[in-house]
Amino acid sequence: MSGSNDNAIPADLPLRNDLLGEEPYGAPQLDVPVCLNVNENPYPPTHAVVRSIEKRVREAAKDLNRYPDREHMELRQAFVDYLAKESGAKLTTDMVWGANGSNEIMLQLFQAFGGPGRTALGCDPTYSMYPEYARDTFTQWRIVPRKEDFTLDLDRTLEAIRDLEPAMVLLTSPNNPTGTPLPMEQLERILEACQDARVAGAAEGTRPVVVVDEAYIEFRDPGVPSATTLVGTYGNLAVSRTMSKAFAFAGARVGYLAASAGIIDCMRIVRMPYHLSAVTQAAALAGFDNTAEQLSQVAHLRETRNETAAWLREQTYRGIPLQVAPSQSNFLMFGGHFDDRGLIFDEMLKRGVLIRVVGPEGWLRVCMGTDEEMKVFRKALTESLRAAEAAHDQQD
Ligand SMILES: Cc1ncc(COP(=O)(O)O)c(C=O)c1O
């Protein structure tokens, strides 16, 4: 196992006071046959794509004595072209920006717009890294609870924007861990509200930046618009994307942002010099050289999601059918009434299937694997639910 959290920080190290007792973030990386816990794409790059990466990286290797293009202009053009094709967004290279995963994009947003005296607002349950970006940038993290069906509570969100005067409003579409999409009408209501909202701790006349995290957006049903199409209209909208999920490129660590040129300039202030290595840029360009191939399994994973959701709804635990949160992503949050979800997780693990204990109590999350993996998942879950029921009955 790697990525264990049982690190003991020596007491004589002056770790920041607010970090004392903190654990490194990350899902367990266990060596098990079926890993369905971190929302990856289960289909690896094809031989043709691997060859294309080799070619690009070999070229880049010849110049590794030099720093890479700090502005990664060729890659930014690839982002523009891809977003035009994928979402119909009309952008220019000064309106996109890349980084090492959308994790780094998010951290840069917090570095630019958060900070002491600033507040970032999110809608819980949501991606568990947001509070960590806030912690690391001394930004106050505040949340509005989602409704029972995990959709946004628009009224309370608008109220919080008025009352808390956040510098950043973080919206995730589709949301992780619930899979819930954010309807464009709701996003536009929030964007409109932010036009004349105030930002505590900032100069008069500034307004909150609305960040939409679209890490999983390619898995939405066809025809559903992306927030990137609104970037030209709203100067305070920042849409984060990644190559890690639908693009099947998690190991390459490439995320990107679509936003006004003004927001991109703010990112340029906080980025590390040469933050995106020449090798990363070359690999990402090779990915975009093969967009159709890289994304070829998305429609199938969408079908897998729909079929798995229907199957899960037919399963029961202690006589009650499982709930499944409606998802526009490549994962499903299911259960809703697991009284000991850790036990079900352990039973799954015993059967070689790694899922994730995340989200509200009573729920578990699984991401879509290959057809073969999903067969193993179904069998393992059926057995695990029965085993957990038996353990429960013994206790009663
Ligand atoms: C909602 C969301 N945003 C961002 C990320 C970060 O992805 P990456 O840094 O690989 O682009 C994840 C990863 O799981 C996520 O779930």
The ligand as a Gaussian input file, in Angstrom:
#p B3LYP/6-31G(d) Opt

LIG

0 1
 C      -14.747000      17.806000      -8.447000
 C      -13.293000      17.591000      -8.700000
 N      -12.547000      18.638000      -9.061000
 C      -11.232000      18.501000      -9.282000
 C      -10.597000      17.287000      -9.150000
 C       -9.127000      17.220000      -9.370000
 O       -8.781000      16.535000     -10.494000
 P       -7.367000      16.695000     -11.208000
 O       -6.464000      17.447000     -10.290000
 O       -6.912000      15.318000     -11.461000
 O       -7.634000      17.473000     -12.452000
 C      -11.329000      16.164000      -8.772000
 C      -10.663000      14.864000      -8.592000
 O      -11.208000      13.862000      -8.275000
 C      -12.722000      16.328000      -8.527000
 O      -13.467000      15.308000      -8.137000

